[in-house]
Amino acid sequence: MLEFLHPGPDSKRELIETLAEAENNDVINADSRVMLERVIRMADMSAGEVMVAAPRMDLINIDAPYEEILHQVLTTAHSRFPVYQGERENIIGILMAKDLLKLQRA
């Protein structure tokens, strides 16, 4: 009965329109709507469309000075950074931006 009175979206397009209505009605904020729309659209993408080519990746050199690393994290605004040592192809880990920012606060 509820589905008859308030039918849900039947397509991705309708779901995205519903999200826009939710934002207009102050059910969700604009950032949430954008994030949800991107998740919905990502379902139709291939890994190749989502991935960043290795030469364009923002990597952190483990031997770089702390201030340089902090500046890179703040200016690129990514949440994760591959960390390399020596050659860019020698990935030794992942730096989470939030961990670096917690360290800076401490």
N, C-alpha and C positions, 0 to 999 in steps of 0.2 A: 504494500500500500504506500509506504514512504517513497519508494522508487517511482511510483506513479505520480505522486504529488510533487516531488523534487527529483526529477531524473538527473542522473549523473552524466558526465561527459562521455560521449561515445567514440571520440577520436582524440588524437593528440592536439589538433587544432582547437577543439572544444575545451580540452583540459587547460590549454594555455589561455584561452579566453576566460575560463573560470578563475584562473590565477589572477588575471587582470582585474576581474570583478572583486575578488577577495582583497586585492590591494586598494581598489577604489572605496571599498566598504571598511577599510582599516582593520581587516582581519589579519592581514600580513603586511609587512613593510616592503618597500621597493627592493631592498637588497635580497630579501627572501624570495620575492617573485622572480627576480633575475636568476638567482641561483637555481631555483626549481625548474625554470624554463630551460636553462642550460643542461641540466641533468636529463630532462625529457628529450631534448634535441640530440644529446650525446648518444642516446641509445641507437640511433641510426647511423652513427659514424664508425668508421673502421679505425683500427689502432694507428694506421699510417696517417690518418687525418688529425688525430689527437696528439701524436708524438711530435717532439721538437727534434730537428736534425742535430746530431752530435756537435757539429761545428758552431751551432747557434746556442747551445746550452750555456747557462751561467754556472760555471764550476768554481769551487773554492780551492785554492792552493793551500795545502796544510802548512806550508812554510811561510805563507804571507803574514805580515804583521797583523796583530789583533785589530788595530784601527782600520786597516784596509778591508779586512773581512767584515767588520761591523758596517762600514760604509757600503760595501757591496750588498749586504743583506738588506739594509735600509733602503737603498736606492732602487733595487730591482723588485722588492716587495713579493718575492716568492716565499713559499712556506718551507721548501726543502731544497737543499743544494747538494749535488754530488761533490764529494771531496776527493781530490787527487793528490798524489805525491810524485814529484818528478815530471813525468809525461802526462798529458791530459787523459790519455787512454788508461792510465793506472789508477782507476777509481778504488779508493780504500774505505769509503763509507759515505754516509749521508748525514749532513748537518741539518738539524731542524732549527729554523729561525727562532722559534719560541724558546728553545734551550739556550741559544746564544743571548737572547734578550734577557732571559732570567739571570744568566751569568753576569751580564752587564749591570743589572739592578743590585746584585749582591755585592 
